[in-house]
Amino acid sequence: MSEAIERVNRPISTAELERRWAAVRAAMKAHKIDVLLMQNNNDHMGGYVKYFSDLPAVNGYPTTVVFPGDDLMTIVRQGPFGARVAPPGGTDGVLRGVKQVLMTPSYASAPYTATYDPELAVTALQPYARGTIGLVGTFQMGHATADYVKKAMPQATFVEASDLVDEIKVIKSPEEIELCIGTARVQDGAMRAAFDAMRPGMTDSEVAAVAQHYCHTHGVEMGIYLCASWKPGEAVHFGPWHFGNRMLREGDAFALLVETNGPGGFYTELGRTAVLGKAPQVLKDELAFALEARRFTLDMLKPGTACGDVWTEYNAFMKRNGRPEEARLYCHGQGYDLVERPLVRPDETFPIQDQTNIVVHPTYLKDGVMSWICDNYIIGRNGPGERIHQFPEEITEIAA
């Protein structure tokens, strides 16, 4: 058991897992839900599985969790045909609160395996064949899984239970907040390492790779590194590495977003711009405005505020100041998911809430300049505290 836990990258405490389980089970009881069914297949937007089990879903392989209100969990995941692990007492140090792990070699690229996972999930759901089954994270749950389970259990009642879990999951415990801060510290170091290494002749993706290497040597497992360089007056939005083949030249600006989880699995994101040489005054001026736009947003992020109201007021602010209105996602929660509720936009039903981890990243293109700033904040009773990143809020100038 001790050897197994030593292999885990910053496990969450068992006490924290038990807190989550108890809170969710109390909500299930209040809503008369007997069991939850969830499935994730990646560690970017696959936070439900991680939240319940402290195990990441990765590589496009489905991981399914059956979480009863009155019993230990069953986990279905990739592995040999017929393999089953049943930790004595529900734990082996890594598997905690788990009755059994059932395995099968299923792959999304092999459609004839589509029923393999739900077949095993149904075996764990049998005690609730006439009960109420809450589906969690239905956007990511495979159609084959939901379809098979519903057909196999015609006498069960199925309800959407994502909100039930989200209302608990988005509120961060002290342990979870410390892990968010730890991720921010790693990203501070990654940004510094990338800018220190940046030189003319490197491609955008080569600079981003420096940040990635730093992150992976400091406990990061997953994340994205968006980047883009441009010469003055020809700014573009940053993008993934597929578009990172441009070669940096003297005088170029370079934007880098480090959006990763950290030891323990919680996401934050840090975004900054560097210049190979002296930063043009217009770039500095637009950064000053981006900081003003962020402060305008932060002043509205008080518990109870409707996200749609923040969105509307922010866009009015941008329009008054002659900048492009926002049409995407510039402010949102983060946790085990790279994007977690609440999302600051008109269609979000959750308000801003106390003890949530929020990132604010106003970003816009204007007159050949891309301007932005990106940091995380913990929302308190009276609004956001200080940003949890420590990287300077400035354009980094890199001498030739």
C-alpha positions in Angstrom: 0.0 0.0 0.0 2.7 2.5 0.9 4.6 1.7 -2.3 1.5 2.4 -4.3 0.7 5.8 -2.8 4.4 6.8 -3.2 3.8 6.7 -7.0 1.0 9.2 -7.0 1.7 12.8 -7.9 0.4 14.8 -4.9 -2.6 12.8 -3.8 -5.5 14.6 -2.3 -6.1 13.8 1.4 -8.6 11.1 2.2 -10.3 13.6 4.6 -10.9 15.9 1.6 -12.3 13.0 -0.5 -14.6 12.1 2.4 -15.8 15.7 2.7 -16.8 15.6 -1.0 -18.5 12.3 -0.8 -20.5 13.3 2.2 -21.6 16.6 0.6 -22.6 14.9 -2.6 -24.5 12.1 -0.8 -26.4 14.6 1.3 -27.5 16.4 -1.9 -28.4 13.1 -3.5 -30.6 12.3 -0.6 -32.3 15.7 -0.7 -33.0 15.2 -4.4 -34.0 11.6 -4.0 -31.3 10.3 -6.3 -30.0 6.8 -5.6 -26.9 6.6 -7.6 -24.7 8.8 -9.9 -23.2 7.8 -13.2 -20.4 9.8 -14.8 -17.8 9.3 -17.5 -14.8 11.3 -18.6 -12.1 10.7 -21.1 -9.5 13.4 -20.6 -7.8 15.5 -17.9 -8.6 18.9 -19.4 -12.4 18.9 -19.1 -12.7 15.6 -17.2 -12.9 16.8 -13.7 -15.9 14.8 -12.4 -14.0 11.5 -12.3 -11.0 13.2 -10.6 -13.2 14.9 -8.1 -14.8 11.7 -6.9 -11.8 9.3 -7.1 -8.6 11.4 -7.3 -7.8 9.5 -10.5 -7.5 11.4 -13.8 -9.2 10.3 -17.0 -6.6 10.5 -19.7 -5.7 9.8 -23.3 -9.2 9.6 -24.7 -9.8 6.4 -22.7 -13.2 6.5 -21.0 -13.3 6.2 -17.2 -16.8 5.6 -15.8 -17.7 6.0 -12.1 -20.8 4.6 -10.5 -21.3 6.5 -7.2 -24.1 5.1 -5.0 -25.7 7.0 -2.2 -25.4 4.0 0.1 -22.4 2.0 -1.1 -18.8 2.3 -2.3 -17.9 3.4 -5.9 -17.4 1.2 -8.9 -14.9 2.4 -11.5 -14.8 1.1 -15.0 -11.7 1.8 -17.0 -9.3 0.6 -19.6 -7.5 -2.7 -19.0 -7.5 -6.4 -19.7 -10.7 -8.3 -20.5 -12.3 -9.5 -17.3 -9.9 -7.8 -14.9 -11.3 -6.8 -11.5 -9.7 -5.2 -8.5 -11.5 -5.1 -5.2 -9.6 -3.2 -2.5 -10.1 -4.6 1.0 -12.2 -2.2 3.0 -12.6 0.1 0.0 -9.0 1.3 -0.2 -5.5 0.2 -1.1 -4.0 3.6 -0.5 -4.6 4.8 -4.1 -8.1 3.5 -4.7 -10.2 5.0 -1.9 -13.9 4.7 -1.4 -13.9 2.0 -4.1 -15.8 -1.3 -4.0 -14.4 -2.5 -7.3 -12.5 -1.5 -10.5 -13.8 -3.3 -13.6 -11.6 -3.2 -16.7 -12.1 -3.7 -20.4 -10.0 -2.8 -23.5 -12.3 -0.4 -25.2 -11.3 2.4 -27.6 -13.3 5.2 -29.3 -11.4 4.4 -32.5 -12.9 0.8 -32.5 -16.7 1.3 -32.6 -17.4 -2.3 -32.0 -16.2 -1.8 -28.4 -18.8 0.9 -27.7 -20.8 -1.3 -25.3 -17.9 -2.7 -23.4 -17.8 0.0 -20.7 -21.5 0.5 -20.2 -22.0 -3.3 -19.9 -19.7 -3.3 -16.9 -21.3 -0.1 -15.5 -24.8 -1.8 -15.6 -23.6 -4.6 -13.4 -22.8 -2.0 -10.7 -26.1 -0.2 -11.3 -28.3 -3.4 -10.9 -29.2 -2.6 -7.3 -30.8 0.6 -8.6 -32.7 -0.9 -11.5 -36.0 0.5 -10.2 -34.4 3.6 -8.6 -33.3 7.1 -9.7 -30.0 7.4 -11.6 -28.4 10.8 -11.8 -26.3 11.4 -14.9 -23.3 13.7 -14.4 -21.4 15.5 -17.1 -23.7 14.4 -19.9 -21.9 16.6 -22.4 -18.8 14.4 -22.2 -20.5 11.1 -21.5 -20.5 8.9 -24.6 -23.8 8.5 -26.4 -23.1 4.8 -26.5 -22.8 4.7 -22.7 -26.0 6.7 -22.0 -28.0 4.8 -24.7 -26.9 1.4 -23.5 -27.6 2.0 -19.8 -31.0 3.5 -20.5 -32.0 0.6 -22.6 -30.6 -2.0 -20.2 -32.5 -0.4 -17.2 -36.0 0.4 -18.6 -37.6 0.6 -15.1 -35.1 3.2 -13.8 -35.7 6.9 -13.7 -32.9 9.0 -15.2 -32.3 12.6 -14.2 -29.7 15.2 -15.1 -27.5 15.7 -12.0 -24.6 17.8 -13.3 -25.8 21.0 -11.5 -26.1 19.0 -8.2 -22.5 18.1 -8.4 -21.3 21.4 -9.8 -22.8 23.4 -6.9 -20.6 21.5 -4.6 -17.5 21.1 -6.8 -17.0 24.7 -7.6 -16.7 25.8 -4.0 -13.1 25.2 -2.9 -12.0 23.8 0.4 -8.8 25.3 2.1 -6.9 22.2 0.8 -8.1 22.8 -2.7 -7.3 26.5 -2.6 -3.7 25.7 -1.6 -3.4 23.4 -4.5 -4.7 26.2 -6.9 -2.0 28.5 -5.5 0.6 25.8 -6.0 -0.3 25.5 -9.6 0.0 29.3 -10.0 3.5 29.2 -8.5 4.6 26.6 -11.1 3.2 28.7 -13.9 5.1 31.8 -12.6 8.3 29.8 -12.9 7.4 28.4 -16.3 6.7 31.8 -17.8 10.1 33.1 -16.4 11.9 30.1 -17.9 10.3 30.6 -21.3 11.1 34.3 -21.5 14.6 33.8 -20.2 15.2 31.2 -23.0 13.5 33.3 -25.8 15.9 34.3 -28.6 15.6 35.3 -32.3 15.6 32.2 -34.5 13.5 30.1 -32.1 10.0 29.2 -33.3 6.9 30.0 -31.2 6.5 26.4 -30.2 10.1 26.1 -29.2 9.6 28.9 -26.6 6.4 27.2 -25.4 8.3 23.9 -25.1 10.6 25.6 -22.5 7.5 26.4 -20.4 6.2 22.9 -20.9 9.4 21.3 -19.8 9.5 23.5 -16.6 5.9 22.5 -15.8 6.5 18.8 -16.3 9.5 18.9 -14.0 7.5 20.6 -11.3 4.5 18.2 -11.1 2.3 19.3 -13.9 0.5 16.4 -15.7 -1.8 18.2 -18.3 -2.4 21.5 -19.9 -2.2 23.7 -22.9 0.5 26.2 -24.0 -1.0 28.8 -26.5 1.4 31.1 -28.2 2.0 33.5 -31.1 4.6 36.0 -32.2 4.1 38.9 -34.5 5.9 42.0 -35.8 4.7 45.4 -34.6 1.4 46.3 -36.2 0.5 42.8 -37.4 -0.8 41.1 -34.2 -2.7 37.8 -34.3 -4.4 35.8 -31.6 -2.4 33.1 -30.0 -3.1 29.5 -30.8 -2.0 25.9 -30.2 1.3 24.5 -31.2 -0.1 23.4 -34.6 0.2 27.1 -35.5 3.5 27.7 -33.7 6.0 27.3 -36.5 6.7 31.0 -37.0 10.3 32.0 -36.4 11.0 34.9 -33.9 12.8 38.0 -35.1 14.3 41.0 -33.4 11.6 43.4 -32.5 8.8 40.8 -32.4 6.2 40.5 -29.7 5.3 37.1 -28.3 2.3 36.1 -26.3 2.3 32.9 -24.1 -0.5 31.4 -22.2 0.4 28.6 -19.7 -2.9 26.9 -18.8 -2.1 23.8 -16.9 -3.0 21.8 -13.8 -0.4 21.5 -11.1 0.6 19.0 -8.4 -2.8 17.7 -7.2 -4.6 18.4 -10.5 -6.1 21.9 -10.1 -5.9 24.3 -13.1 -5.0 28.0 -13.2 -3.6 30.0 -16.1 -1.1 32.7 -16.6 -0.8 34.9 -19.7 1.9 37.5 -20.6 3.6 39.2 -23.5 7.4 39.6 -24.2 9.2 41.6 -26.8 12.6 40.9 -28.4 13.9 44.4 -27.7 12.1 47.5 -26.6 8.3 47.3 -26.3 6.5 49.9 -28.4 4.7 52.5 -26.4 1.4 51.4 -27.9 1.8 47.9 -26.5 2.5 49.4 -23.0 -0.5 51.7 -23.3 -2.8 48.8 -24.3 -1.6 46.7 -21.4 -2.5 49.6 -19.1 -6.0 49.5 -20.5 -6.2 45.7 -20.2 -5.3 46.1 -16.5 -8.0 48.7 -16.2 -10.5 46.4 -17.9 -9.6 43.6 -15.6 -10.0 45.8 -12.5 -13.4 46.8 -13.8 -14.4 43.1 -14.0 -12.8 42.3 -10.6 -14.9 45.0 -8.9 -18.0 43.2 -10.0 -17.0 39.7 -8.9 -18.9 39.7 -5.7 -20.8 36.6 -4.4 -24.4 36.6 -5.6 -23.7 38.7 -8.8 -25.2 37.2 -11.9 -22.6 36.3 -14.6 -24.8 37.8 -17.3 -24.7 41.2 -15.5 -20.9 41.1 -15.4 -20.7 40.3 -19.1 -23.2 43.1 -20.0 -21.4 45.8 -17.9 -18.0 44.7 -19.2 -19.0 45.0 -22.8 -20.5 48.4 -22.2 -17.2 49.4 -20.6 -15.2 48.2 -23.6 -17.6 50.0 -26.0 -17.3 53.3 -24.1 -13.6 53.1 -24.3 -13.4 52.3 -28.0 -12.3 48.7 -27.6 -13.8 45.5 -29.2 -16.7 44.0 -27.2 -16.2 40.5 -25.9 -17.8 37.6 -27.7 -16.0 34.7 -26.1 -15.1 33.6 -22.6 -12.9 36.1 -20.8 -13.6 35.2 -17.2 -14.5 31.8 -15.7 -13.9 29.3 -12.9 -11.2 26.7 -12.8 -10.6 23.6 -10.7 -10.1 20.0 -11.9 -11.5 21.3 -15.2 -9.5 23.8 -17.3 -12.9 25.6 -17.7 -15.2 25.2 -14.7 -18.3 27.0 -13.8 -19.3 29.8 -13.4 -18.6 31.1 -16.9 -19.0 34.9 -17.2 -21.4 35.1 -20.1 -25.2 35.6 -20.5 -26.2 31.9 -20.5 -24.6 30.9 -17.2 -27.1 30.0 -14.4 -24.6 30.0 -11.5 -23.8 33.4 -9.9 -20.4 34.4 -8.7 -19.8 32.5 -5.4 -17.5 32.7 -2.4 -14.5 30.4 -2.3 -14.2 29.8 -6.0 -11.1 30.0 -8.2 -11.7 32.5 -11.0 -9.4 33.5 -13.9 -9.8 36.9 -15.6 -8.2 37.4 -19.0 -9.4 40.4 -21.0 -8.0 39.9 -24.5 -8.5 41.9 -27.7 -7.0 43.0 -31.0 -7.0 46.6 -31.9 -5.0 48.5 -34.6 -2.4 45.7 -35.0 -1.9 45.2 -31.3 -2.9 42.2 -29.3 -3.4 43.2 -25.6 -4.2 41.0 -22.7 -3.4 40.0 -19.1 -4.3 36.7 -17.4 -4.2 35.8 -13.7 -6.3 33.8 -11.2 -8.1 35.0 -8.1 -9.8 33.4 -5.1 -13.2 34.9 -4.6 -13.9 35.8 -1.0 -17.0 36.9 0.9 -16.5 40.5 -0.3 -15.0 39.7 -3.7 -11.7 38.7 -5.1 -8.5 38.7 -3.0 -5.1 39.4 -4.5 -4.1 37.6 -7.6 -2.5 34.2 -6.8 0.1 34.5 -9.5 3.2 36.5 -8.8 4.6 37.1 -12.3 5.0 40.9 -12.9 2.1 42.6 -14.6 4.2 44.1 -17.4 5.6 43.5 -20.9 8.9 41.6 -20.6 11.6 43.2 -22.7 14.3 40.8 -23.8 17.7 42.2 -24.7 19.3 41.0 -27.9 
